[in-house]
């Protein structure tokens, strides 16, 4: 017993000595865990204040620690202690300008949000809903973490001058990251920004009581977006409920937050003989749009009962594809947003679903539309037995390495980017033994592939002097019909540079800011690495127009202009030598492509009008879309949008001369207008606009209701 006591004492002394030896940065990191993960605000405050006291040689960390402690006091409702620490930062750390300015903002008088959450259709109160404010003045502790993240990647960013994160500030961050070949779609960057937003949005939170009423106190003055969450309900779209609120110092702002109940989809699953299928997983995939590409997002999954019946619930309005897949459980049905699904145990393609009403081809599936809270019934699926085949071949890596073998990854997805697809594509690997000087060769065998036209892609790691993703690619198109595919060769080469020049009315850009970026063509645009290249716009040299985009993987690309171009200018053409690649795009292979000529001209057109509903009333906050004719719809430079004001007026600037259609949808999914499949459903309701000779004024349009989709 005495021995045990001595051991415990020694352990406690060891812990105490370890805590005593912690550095201020370690104390700060531990405080973050206590504040954000454990929710122990009192312990977090102690650690933050200790970190501040011990940061004698690091004034930035000391000020950051005091700001974080003040934030924690604020969460506890101890306003006096919070103000005391903000005042200390302002008085004692004025050299830390960004944090001092934020402390000054936090010392301003605060306001209050009070309101009620109601059912959108009936006006009845919705109890127990969580309500929070997104946006507003930036949280200093959260921003400091984001700043450190980018600093560790060689990207220096300063706090927003007005303390608010907006589109202009994010463009500044994107430019700074692109200058260091850091993509905003890099998974690490996405995670860091998501964590920053989550911390920023966790400051001002309320919960509705039993009659739907809520209060959020001590809110910093500024502009916010109201968010709400409750099981079985969903917030209304921005078109229906803008959800913007302005908080003023010393005042209470009253708001009403409408929410709608989720809808249901029901039906029955049978086999080809009409017999009910029990314990079959049925999924509803929401059709959304990422970067303009129709994407299947898992929304709900349930198993059929003993009669083959299913019921999917809590579904928001929108477009869905319903699919039945035997052999998997609902919790295995891909209800995550991972970019890689799990392959079969034997290393093959996962079980192929049958889409409503009874097809394995997602392009032939009939969409199901959920409108408001109305239930949708009779969505019966007849499961088809789907034959599957092997796709076999060779992967050859020409990427220099000093090893005896390399590991390649490979994946296959539908080639047609115009039809919905899932991002959850199985990723497999193959060993490539060294076969010569700088050459590695290995075989692959992908099992269980159903009939269809696919793009097969393989990649290996590379060390590229221009940075980038660190992955080099090869791809090949394959068509599976009724037999195995063999002899496919995927030749991987290092990524290359894409170079070119920009001219503005035949001269160097000068004072005209021109950002150039690349957009991948086809199904490659779904791949994260290819999206990363898109999110690395570069500024052309103002003196000679030169630009270089490094570490570009193989594939077909299009050159486009990023934000910041003045509204009087437009992208007129993109050329390689004497050939225009404006509409067709250009290929990147194992060698750098011929330099591009990006031609910008002045004299851009303007299209103005009013968006009205079917009753003739102006629609505020709606999106007007100007789209090119069908033969040019792969050229994203020829799409333009604008939001309508309170009177329904819109103004689209920077338009290239030519023919277009003008159209607007209620509750249009973000980026859906890039998809010809989406536009073509209601193209007959669009207005034809010709701006070849001059701008178009008075181009009024009637908004297509959500039910019309």
Residue pairs with C-beta under 8 A, 6 or more apart in sequence:
22 30
24 51
24 52
24 54
24 55
24 58
24 61
24 62
24 65
25 51
25 58
25 61
27 47
27 48
27 50
27 51
27 54
27 65
28 47
28 48
28 51
28 61
28 64
28 65
28 68
30 47
31 43
31 44
31 45
31 47
31 48
31 51
31 65
31 68
32 44
32 68
32 141
32 145
34 40
34 41
34 43
34 44
34 47
35 41
35 44
35 68
35 72
36 199
36 202
41 72
41 75
41 76
42 76
44 68
44 69
44 72
45 69
45 72
45 73
48 65
48 66
48 68
48 69
48 72
49 65
49 66
49 69
51 61
51 62
51 65
52 61
52 62
52 63
52 65
52 66
52 69
53 62
55 61
55 62
55 65
56 62
59 93
59 95
59 96
60 96
60 99
62 93
63 89
63 93
63 96
63 99
63 100
64 99
64 140
64 141
64 144
66 85
66 88
66 89
66 93
67 85
67 86
67 89
67 99
67 102
67 103
67 140
67 141
67 144
68 140
68 141
69 85
70 81
70 82
70 83
70 84
70 85
70 86
70 89
70 103
70 106
71 82
71 139
71 140
71 141
71 203
73 79
73 81
73 82
73 85
74 82
74 106
74 203
74 218
75 203
77 217
77 218
79 218
82 106
83 107
86 103
86 106
86 107
87 103
87 107
89 96
89 99
89 100
89 103
90 100
90 103
90 104
90 107
93 99
93 100
94 100
98 140
98 158
98 159
99 140
99 144
99 159
101 159
101 163
102 137
102 138
102 140
102 143
102 159
102 163
103 140
105 137
105 163
105 220
106 137
106 140
106 220
108 220
108 221
108 249
109 221
109 249
109 250
110 217
110 218
110 219
110 220
110 221
110 247
110 249
111 219
111 220
111 221
111 247
111 248
111 249
111 250
111 251
111 252
111 253
112 215
112 216
112 217
112 218
112 219
112 247
112 251
112 252
112 253
113 133
113 204
113 206
113 215
113 216
113 219
113 226
113 245
113 247
113 252
113 253
113 255
114 213
114 214
114 215
114 216
114 252
114 253
114 254
114 255
115 131
115 213
115 214
115 254
115 255
115 256
115 257
116 125
116 208
116 211
116 212
116 213
116 214
116 256
116 257
117 125
117 126
117 127
117 129
117 131
117 208
117 212
117 214
117 228
117 230
117 257
117 258
117 259
118 124
118 125
118 126
118 212
118 256
118 257
118 258
118 259
119 125
119 126
119 258
119 259
119 260
119 261
120 236
120 241
120 258
120 259
120 260
121 260
121 372
121 373
125 208
125 211
125 212
125 213
126 208
126 212
126 230
126 233
126 259
127 208
127 209
127 210
127 211
127 212
128 207
128 208
128 209
128 210
128 230
129 207
129 208
129 212
129 214
129 228
129 229
129 230
129 233
129 257
129 259
130 205
130 206
130 207
130 208
130 228
130 229
130 230
131 205
131 206
131 207
131 208
131 214
131 216
131 226
131 227
131 228
131 257
132 201
132 202
132 204
132 205
132 206
132 216
132 226
132 227
132 228
133 201
133 203
133 204
133 205
133 216
133 219
133 224
133 225
133 226
133 227
133 245
133 247
134 197
134 200
134 201
134 224
134 225
134 226
134 227
135 164
135 165
135 200
135 222
135 223
135 224
135 225
136 164
136 200
136 204
136 219
136 220
136 222
136 223
136 224
136 247
137 163
137 164
137 220
137 221
137 222
138 159
138 160
138 163
138 164
138 165
138 200
139 199
139 200
139 203
141 199
142 195
142 196
142 199
142 200
143 159
143 196
143 200
145 192
145 195
145 196
145 199
146 157
146 192
146 193
146 195
146 196
147 157
147 158
147 159
149 188
149 192
150 156
150 157
150 173
150 176
150 177
150 182
150 192
153 177
153 180
153 182
154 180
154 182
155 176
155 177
155 179
155 180
155 182
156 176
157 172
157 173
157 176
160 166
160 169
164 222
164 223
165 200
171 563
171 564
173 184
174 184
174 535
174 537
175 515
175 537
175 539
177 183
177 184
177 189
177 536
178 535
178 536
178 537
178 538
179 538
179 539
180 467
181 466
181 467
181 468
181 536
181 550
181 551
182 189
182 467
182 536
183 189
183 468
183 469
183 531
183 532
183 533
183 535
183 536
184 190
184 193
184 532
184 535
184 536
185 528
185 531
185 532
185 534
185 535
186 469
186 532
187 528
201 227
204 216
204 218
204 219
204 220
204 224
205 216
206 214
206 215
206 216
207 214
208 214
219 247
220 247
221 247
221 248
221 249
222 246
222 247
223 244
223 245
223 246
223 247
224 244
224 245
224 246
224 247
225 243
225 244
225 245
226 243
226 244
226 245
226 255
226 257
227 235
227 243
228 235
228 257
228 259
229 235
230 259
231 314
232 261
232 262
232 313
232 314
233 259
233 260
233 261
233 262
234 259
234 260
234 262
234 314
234 316
235 241
235 243
235 257
235 258
235 259
236 243
236 258
236 259
236 260
237 317
237 667
238 621
239 619
239 621
239 622
239 666
239 667
239 668
240 667
241 258
242 621
243 257
245 253
245 255
246 253
247 253
260 317
260 372
260 373
261 373
262 313
262 314
262 315
262 316
262 373
263 313
263 315
263 316
263 317
263 370
263 371
263 372
263 373
263 374
263 375
263 376
264 311
264 312
264 313
264 315
264 375
264 376
265 284
265 300
265 311
265 312
265 315
265 320
265 322
265 368
265 370
265 375
265 376
265 377
265 379
266 309
266 310
266 311
266 312
266 375
266 376
266 377
266 378
266 379
267 282
267 309
267 310
267 322
267 356
267 377
267 378
267 379
267 380
267 381
268 276
268 304
268 307
268 308
268 309
268 310
268 380
268 381
269 276
269 277
269 280
269 282
269 304
269 308
269 309
269 310
269 324
269 380
269 381
269 382
269 383
270 276
270 277
270 308
270 380
270 381
270 382
270 383
271 277
271 382
271 383
272 382
272 383
272 384
272 385
274 382
275 308
276 304
276 306
276 307
276 308
276 309
277 304
277 308
277 324
277 326
277 383
278 304
278 305
278 306
278 307
278 308
279 303
279 304
280 303
280 304
280 308
280 310
280 324
280 325
280 326
280 383
281 301
281 302
281 303
281 324
281 325
281 326
281 328
281 329
281 330
281 332
281 333
282 301
282 302
282 303
282 304
282 310
282 312
282 322
282 323
282 324
282 381
283 298
283 299
283 300
283 301
283 312
283 322
283 323
283 324
283 325
283 333
283 334
283 353
284 299
284 300
284 301
284 312
284 315
284 320
284 321
284 322
284 368
285 296
285 297
285 298
285 299
285 320
285 321
285 322
285 323
285 420
285 422
286 296
286 297
286 298
286 299
286 315
286 316
286 318
286 319
286 320
287 294
287 295
287 296
287 297
287 318
287 319
287 320
287 321
287 367
287 420
287 669
288 294
288 295
288 297
288 669
289 295
289 669
289 670
289 671
289 672
289 674
289 675
289 678
290 423
290 526
290 671
291 525
291 531
291 534
291 671
291 674
292 636
292 671
292 672
292 673
292 674
292 675
293 417
293 421
293 525
293 526
293 674
293 675
294 418
294 419
294 420
294 421
294 672
294 675
294 677
294 678
295 420
295 421
295 422
295 423
295 526
296 321
296 362
296 420
296 421
296 422
297 337
298 333
298 334
298 335
298 336
299 312
299 315
299 316
299 320
300 312
300 313
300 314
300 315
301 312
301 330
301 331
301 333
301 335
302 310
302 311
302 312
302 330
303 310
303 329
303 330
304 310
304 324
312 322
315 370
316 370
317 370
317 371
317 372
317 667
317 706
318 369
318 370
318 667
318 669
319 367
319 368
319 369
319 370
319 709
320 367
320 368
320 369
320 370
321 355
321 356
321 362
321 365
321 367
321 368
321 420
322 355
322 356
322 368
322 379
322 381
323 353
323 354
323 355
323 356
323 365
323 381
324 353
324 354
324 381
324 383
325 333
325 351
325 352
325 353
325 354
326 351
326 383
327 351
328 350
328 351
334 341
334 422
334 424
336 424
337 423
338 423
338 424
339 423
339 424
339 425
339 528
340 411
340 424
340 425
340 426
340 427
341 350
341 422
341 424
341 425
341 426
342 350
342 426
343 349
343 350
343 426
343 427
343 428
344 350
344 351
344 426
344 447
344 448
346 447
346 448
347 428
347 445
347 446
347 447
348 388
348 446
348 447
348 448
348 449
349 388
349 412
349 426
349 446
349 447
349 448
349 449
349 450
350 426
350 448
351 448
352 360
352 386
352 388
352 448
352 450
353 360
354 360
354 381
354 382
354 383
354 384
354 386
355 361
355 362
355 364
355 365
355 366
355 381
356 365
356 366
356 368
356 379
356 380
356 381
357 366
357 380
357 381
357 382
358 381
358 382
358 383
358 384
359 365
359 384
360 384
360 386
360 450
360 451
361 452
362 414
362 419
362 420
362 421
363 414
363 416
363 419
365 420
368 376
368 379
369 376
369 707
369 709
370 376
371 706
371 707
386 450
386 451
387 450
387 451
387 482
388 447
388 448
388 449
388 450
389 449
389 450
389 451
389 480
389 482
389 483
389 484
389 485
390 445
390 446
390 447
390 449
390 484
390 485
390 486
391 412
391 445
391 446
391 449
391 454
391 456
391 478
391 480
391 484
391 485
391 488
392 443
392 444
392 445
392 446
392 484
392 485
392 486
392 487
392 488
393 443
393 444
393 456
393 476
393 485
393 486
393 487
393 488
393 489
393 490
394 441
394 442
394 443
394 444
394 488
394 489
394 490
395 408
395 410
395 430
395 432
395 441
395 442
395 443
395 444
395 458
395 474
395 490
395 492
396 432
396 439
396 440
396 441
396 474
396 489
396 490
396 491
396 492
397 406
397 408
397 432
397 439
397 440
397 441
397 460
397 472
397 492
398 438
398 439
398 491
398 492
398 493
398 494
398 590
399 406
399 438
399 460
399 461
399 462
399 472
399 492
399 493
399 494
400 438
400 494
401 438
401 440
403 434
404 433
404 434
405 431
405 432
405 433
405 434
405 440
405 442
406 431
406 432
406 440
406 460
406 461
407 429
407 430
407 431
407 432
407 460
408 429
408 430
408 431
408 432
408 440
408 442
408 444
408 458
408 459
408 460
408 492
409 427
409 428
409 429
409 430
409 458
409 459
409 460
410 427
410 428
410 429
410 430
410 444
410 446
410 456
410 457
410 458
410 459
410 490
411 425
411 426
411 427
411 428
411 456
411 457
412 425
412 446
412 449
412 454
412 455
412 456
412 457
412 478
413 421
413 425
413 454
413 455
413 457
413 523
413 526
414 421
414 452
414 453
414 454
414 455
414 523
415 453
415 454
415 455
415 477
415 522
415 523
416 453
416 523
417 522
417 523
417 525
417 526
418 675
418 676
418 677
419 677
421 523
421 526
423 526
428 444
428 446
430 442
430 443
430 444
430 458
431 442
432 440
432 441
432 442
432 460
433 440
433 441
433 442
434 440
435 441
440 460
444 458
446 456
449 480
449 485
450 480
451 480
451 481
451 482
452 479
452 480
453 477
453 478
453 479
453 480
454 477
454 478
454 479
454 480
455 475
455 476
455 477
455 478
455 522
455 523
455 524
456 475
456 476
456 477
456 478
456 488
456 490
457 473
457 474
457 475
457 490
457 524
457 527
458 473
458 474
458 475
458 490
458 492
459 471
459 472
459 473
459 474
459 492
459 529
459 553
460 471
460 472
460 492
461 470
461 471
461 472
462 470
462 471
462 472
462 494
462 495
463 470
464 470
464 472
464 494
464 495
464 550
464 551
465 550
466 495
466 497
466 550
466 551
467 550
467 551
468 495
468 532
468 533
468 550
468 551
468 552
469 529
469 532
469 533
469 551
469 553
471 529
471 553
472 492
472 493
472 494
472 495
472 553
472 554
473 492
473 495
473 529
473 553
473 554
473 555
474 490
474 491
474 492
474 493
474 554
475 490
475 524
475 554
475 555
476 488
476 489
476 490
478 485
478 488
479 485
491 590
493 554
493 589
493 590
494 590
495 550
495 551
495 552
495 553
495 554
496 552
496 588
496 590
496 591
496 592
496 593
497 548
497 549
497 550
497 551
497 552
497 592
498 518
498 548
498 549
498 552
498 557
498 559
498 588
498 592
498 593
498 596
499 546
499 547
499 548
499 549
499 592
499 595
499 596
500 516
500 546
500 547
500 559
500 595
500 596
500 597
500 598
501 540
501 544
501 545
501 546
501 547
501 595
501 596
501 597
501 598
502 508
502 509
502 514
502 516
502 540
502 545
502 546
502 547
502 598
502 600
503 509
503 545
503 597
503 598
503 599
503 600
504 510
504 512
504 514
504 545
504 569
504 600
504 601
504 602
505 600
505 601
505 602
508 541
508 542
508 543
508 544
508 545
509 540
509 541
509 542
509 545
509 600
510 542
511 542
512 565
512 566
512 569
512 600
513 539
513 564
513 565
513 566
514 539
514 540
514 545
514 561
514 564
514 565
514 598
514 600
515 537
515 538
515 539
515 540
515 561
515 562
515 563
515 564
515 565
516 537
516 538
516 540
516 547
516 549
516 559
516 560
516 561
516 562
516 598
517 533
517 534
517 535
517 536
517 537
517 538
517 549
517 559
517 560
517 561
517 562
518 533
518 534
518 549
518 552
518 557
518 558
518 559
518 560
519 525
519 534
519 557
519 558
519 560
519 636
520 527
520 530
520 531
520 533
520 534
520 555
520 556
520 557
521 555
521 556
521 557
521 558
521 585
521 634
522 555
522 556
524 530
524 555
524 556
525 531
525 534
529 553
530 553
530 555
533 549
533 551
533 552
533 553
536 549
537 562
538 547
538 548
538 549
539 547
540 546
540 547
540 598
541 547
545 598
547 598
552 588
553 588
554 588
554 589
554 590
555 587
555 588
556 585
556 586
556 587
556 588
557 585
557 586
557 587
557 588
558 574
558 581
558 585
558 586
558 634
558 635
558 636
558 637
559 574
559 581
559 586
559 596
559 598
560 571
560 636
560 637
561 571
561 598
561 600
561 637
565 571
565 600
565 654
566 654
567 604
567 606
567 653
567 654
568 602
568 603
568 604
568 654
569 600
569 601
569 602
569 604
569 654
570 600
570 601
570 603
570 604
570 605
570 654
570 655
570 656
571 582
571 598
571 599
571 600
571 637
571 656
572 599
572 600
572 601
572 656
573 580
573 582
573 597
573 599
574 580
574 581
574 582
574 586
574 596
574 597
574 598
574 599
575 581
575 582
575 596
575 597
575 599
576 586
576 593
576 594
576 595
576 596
576 597
577 594
581 596
582 635
582 637
583 632
583 634
583 635
585 634
586 593
586 594
586 596
587 593
603 657
604 653
604 654
604 655
604 656
605 655
605 656
605 657
605 691
605 694
605 695
605 696
606 651
606 652
606 653
606 655
606 695
606 696
606 697
607 624
607 626
607 640
607 651
607 652
607 655
607 660
607 662
607 689
607 691
607 695
607 696
607 699
608 649
608 650
608 651
608 652
608 695
608 696
608 697
608 698
608 699
609 624
609 649
609 650
609 662
609 696
609 697
609 698
609 699
609 700
609 701
610 618
610 644
610 647
610 648
610 649
610 650
610 700
610 701
611 618
611 619
611 622
611 624
611 644
611 648
611 650
611 664
611 700
611 701
611 702
611 703
612 618
612 619
612 648
612 700
612 701
612 702
612 703
613 619
613 702
613 703
613 705
614 702
614 703
614 705
617 648
618 644
618 647
618 648
618 649
619 644
619 648
619 664
619 666
619 703
620 644
620 645
620 646
620 647
620 648
621 643
621 644
622 643
622 644
622 648
622 650
622 664
622 666
622 703
623 641
623 642
623 643
623 644
623 664
623 665
623 668
624 641
624 642
624 643
624 644
624 650
624 652
624 662
624 663
624 664
624 701
625 639
625 640
625 641
625 662
625 663
625 664
625 665
625 668
625 673
626 639
626 640
626 641
626 652
626 655
626 660
626 661
626 662
626 689
627 633
627 638
627 639
627 660
627 661
627 663
627 673
627 679
627 686
628 635
628 638
628 639
628 658
628 659
628 660
629 659
629 660
629 661
630 676
630 680
632 638
633 676
633 679
636 674
637 656
638 656
638 658
638 660
639 673
639 674
640 652
640 653
640 654
640 655
641 652
641 673
642 650
642 651
642 652
642 653
643 650
644 650
655 691
655 695
657 691
657 692
657 693
658 690
658 691
658 692
659 688
659 689
659 690
659 692
660 688
660 689
660 690
660 691
661 679
661 683
661 686
661 687
661 688
661 689
662 686
662 687
662 688
662 689
662 699
662 701
663 673
663 679
663 682
663 683
663 685
663 686
663 687
663 701
663 704
664 701
664 703
664 704
665 672
665 682
665 703
665 704
665 706
665 708
665 709
666 703
666 704
666 705
666 706
667 706
669 678
672 678
673 679
678 709
679 686
681 708
681 709
682 704
682 708
682 709
685 702
685 704
685 708
686 701
687 699
687 700
687 701
689 696
689 699
690 696
